Amino acid sequence: MRFLDRLQLPPLPAELVKQFSGQLTELDLRRMVKVKHAAAANDLSEASFRRHYSHLIQKITTRRDGVVLLNALTLPPPQD
């Protein structure tokens, strides 16, 4: 049994798996990265990323925030 099967996570959309196949594994796409890294990947400042994409930021600890790498690579439209 695969590790991801035991976690009972919903499957990633097929088009995203195809888009990143050979580059990133499914586990890589689900890992958390720092907000600073997510912003840099999208050519934004960290403050701008926090302002426009705050709905993607998750609290990891009391002092650390993170973004799922898949969300950082495929940004949805910002919430108003």
C-alpha positions in Angstrom: 0.0 0.0 0.0 1.3 3.4 -1.0 1.9 6.1 1.7 -0.5 8.5 0.0 -3.2 5.9 0.0 -3.0 5.6 3.7 -3.4 9.3 4.2 -6.7 9.2 2.4 -6.1 12.5 0.6 -8.3 13.4 -2.3 -6.7 12.6 -5.7 -5.0 15.4 -7.6 -6.7 16.4 -10.8 -5.4 14.4 -13.8 -4.4 17.5 -15.8 -2.2 18.7 -13.0 -0.5 15.3 -12.5 0.1 15.2 -16.3 1.4 18.8 -16.3 4.0 18.1 -13.6 4.8 14.4 -14.3 8.5 13.7 -14.4 9.3 16.9 -12.6 7.5 16.6 -9.3 5.9 13.7 -7.5 2.4 13.8 -6.0 4.0 14.0 -2.6 6.2 17.0 -3.7 3.1 18.8 -4.9 1.3 18.4 -1.6 4.2 19.6 0.7 4.1 23.0 2.4 6.6 25.7 1.4 7.3 29.1 3.0 5.2 32.0 1.9 8.4 33.7 0.8 9.1 30.9 -1.6 5.6 30.7 -3.0 5.7 34.5 -3.6 9.1 34.2 -5.3 7.9 31.4 -7.6 5.2 33.8 -8.8 7.4 36.8 -9.1 5.6 38.6 -6.3 6.7 40.2 -3.0 5.8 38.3 0.1 3.5 41.2 1.2 1.7 41.2 -2.1 1.3 37.4 -2.0 -0.2 37.7 1.5 -2.5 40.5 0.4 -3.9 38.8 -2.7 -3.6 35.1 -1.8 -4.2 35.1 1.9 -6.8 32.3 1.4 -4.0 29.9 0.4 -1.9 30.6 3.5 -2.1 28.1 6.3 -0.8 28.4 9.8 1.8 25.7 10.5 2.8 26.8 14.0 2.2 30.0 15.9 5.1 31.7 14.2 5.2 29.9 10.8 2.9 30.1 7.8 3.0 27.9 4.7 1.4 27.3 1.3 0.8 24.0 -0.4 3.2 23.9 -3.3 0.5 22.8 -5.8 -1.5 26.0 -4.9 1.6 28.1 -5.2 2.3 26.8 -8.7 -1.3 27.0 -10.0 -2.6 30.2 -8.4 -6.4 30.6 -8.4 -7.8 34.1 -8.9 -7.3 36.3 -5.8 -10.3 36.7 -3.5 -11.7 40.1 -3.1 
